Structure formats: structure tokens, C-alpha cells
Amino acid sequence: MRLSYKARRRWSLAILLVGLPAYIVTAVTVVNWLGRPPFLLELAVYVGLGFLWAVPFRFVFRGIGQPDPGADEPKE
């Protein structure tokens, strides 16, 4: 099932408002569970978790910053 441009915009907003805070809590919890590792390992954990968080939602975010492809073009 393909989502419309409007639906993808709404889902992307919902994902960012709910998913991003959940990612932050999860990432901080994982780093604290590791016992405050060295800086480079901590950075790698944050980057890795950020990548894993974004991959499933890639199709929702793709093209959101572009104008609506289904909208009528303004006539001059």
C-alpha cells in the first residue's frame, strides 16, 4: 500500500514527535547500561542507534522536503 504525500508528511511528523524522544531515551539508557564507555565508543553507539532508528522509516521521510508531486503547477 502506497501512502499519499499528505499522509507521509503527517506520519513523518508523528514519527519525529514520538519516535525521536523514544530514540533519545533508548540511546541514553543503552549508554548508561554500558557504564559510560570511552568517548569514541559512546559516539559509535549513538550513531549506530540513530542509523538503526531511521532505517525502517526511510520510505516515509523520502521526498518530504520537496513540493507535493501531485499538486497542480501554478500557471503564469
C-alpha positions as CSV (number, residue, x, y, z in Angstrom):
1,M,0.0,0.0,0.0
2,R,1.4,3.3,-1.1
3,L,1.0,6.4,1.1
4,S,0.0,9.7,-0.4
5,Y,2.3,12.7,0.0
6,K,0.0,14.2,2.7
7,A,-0.2,11.0,4.6
8,R,3.6,10.7,4.5
9,R,4.0,14.2,5.8
10,R,1.6,13.5,8.7
11,W,3.3,10.2,9.5
12,S,6.8,11.8,9.4
13,L,5.7,14.5,11.9
14,A,4.2,11.8,14.2
15,I,7.3,9.7,13.9
16,L,9.5,12.7,14.8
17,L,7.3,13.8,17.7
18,V,7.1,10.3,19.2
19,G,10.0,8.3,17.8
20,L,12.7,10.8,18.3
21,P,12.2,11.2,22.0
22,A,11.9,7.4,22.3
23,Y,15.2,7.1,20.5
24,I,16.9,9.6,22.8
25,V,15.7,7.7,25.9
26,T,16.8,4.4,24.4
27,A,20.2,5.7,23.4
28,V,20.9,7.2,26.8
29,T,19.7,4.1,28.5
30,V,22.0,1.9,26.4
31,V,25.0,4.1,27.0
32,N,24.3,4.2,30.8
33,W,23.9,0.4,30.7
34,L,27.4,0.2,29.2
35,G,28.8,2.1,32.2
36,R,29.9,5.3,30.5
37,P,32.3,3.9,27.8
38,P,35.1,5.9,26.2
39,F,34.1,8.8,24.1
40,L,34.6,7.1,20.7
41,L,32.6,4.0,21.7
42,E,29.9,6.2,23.1
43,L,29.8,8.2,19.8
44,A,29.6,5.0,17.8
45,V,26.7,3.7,19.9
46,Y,24.8,6.9,19.4
47,V,25.5,6.9,15.6
48,G,24.6,3.2,15.3
49,L,21.3,3.6,17.2
50,G,20.5,6.7,15.2
51,F,21.0,4.8,12.0
52,L,19.0,1.8,13.1
53,W,16.2,4.1,14.2
54,A,16.0,5.9,10.9
55,V,16.2,2.9,8.5
56,P,12.7,1.5,9.0
57,F,11.1,4.9,8.3
58,R,13.2,5.8,5.3
59,F,10.3,5.4,2.9
60,V,8.2,7.8,5.0
61,F,10.8,10.6,5.0
62,R,11.9,10.3,1.4
63,G,10.8,13.4,-0.6
64,I,9.1,15.2,2.3
65,G,11.1,18.3,1.8
66,Q,10.1,18.5,-1.9
67,P,7.0,20.2,-3.2
68,D,3.9,18.0,-3.5
69,P,4.3,16.0,-6.7
70,G,0.6,15.7,-7.1
71,A,-0.2,19.4,-6.7
72,D,-1.2,21.4,-9.7
73,E,1.6,23.6,-11.1
74,P,0.9,27.3,-10.8
75,K,0.1,28.8,-14.3
76,E,1.7,32.0,-15.3
